[in-house]
């Protein structure tokens, strides 16, 4: 399976995740709500890997939109990989594409994107992207 699909931008981060028993639902596969948790973990790990401020007392990112296509259930036991791509970089927002695949990349479990908007914590209004996010996502 192609690790950098044409429909998404540059690969930013890849996070392997071992499934947990508690991730399962009554149908014995990963509950769809856990897909969002996996994406959140991948985003936080990517932000932390920047090595620069992406959240401060003055600014913070908010999740403005989520689009998720559930392609194939995730069975247990197993492992997955969450991939994040830079699909669009704006003035105060970034659109991150995402894919959740089997560990070997042969099964696409989900794909889609999220829009992250940085806001001024005092005013609640959009503010400029942190330099590290703009530099890495926009490169």
WOGI-V504849 format. One record per backbone hydrogen bond with DSSP energy under -1.0 kcal/mol. NH is the residue of the N-H (numbers start at 1). CO is the residue of the C=O. Records with the same first field share a line. If there is no record, write none. Layout:
# WOGI-V504849
NH = CO, CO
This chain:
# WOGI-V504849
8 = 5
12 = 84
13 = 84
15 = 82
17 = 80
19 = 78
23 = 20
24 = 21
25 = 29
28 = 25
30 = 74
31 = 23
34 = 31
37 = 33
38 = 34
39 = 35
40 = 36
41 = 37
42 = 38
43 = 39
44 = 40
45 = 41
46 = 42
47 = 43
48 = 44
49 = 45
50 = 47
51 = 48
56 = 59
60 = 119
62 = 117
64 = 115
65 = 115
67 = 113
69 = 111
71 = 109
72 = 109
80 = 17
81 = 101
82 = 15
83 = 99
84 = 13
85 = 97
86 = 10
87 = 95
88 = 95
90 = 93
94 = 116
95 = 88
96 = 114
97 = 85
98 = 112
99 = 83
100 = 110
101 = 81
102 = 107
103 = 79
105 = 102
109 = 100
110 = 100
111 = 69
112 = 98
113 = 67
114 = 96
115 = 65
116 = 94
117 = 62
118 = 92
119 = 60
120 = 125
121 = 58
124 = 120
127 = 118
129 = 91
134 = 130
135 = 131
136 = 132
137 = 133
138 = 134
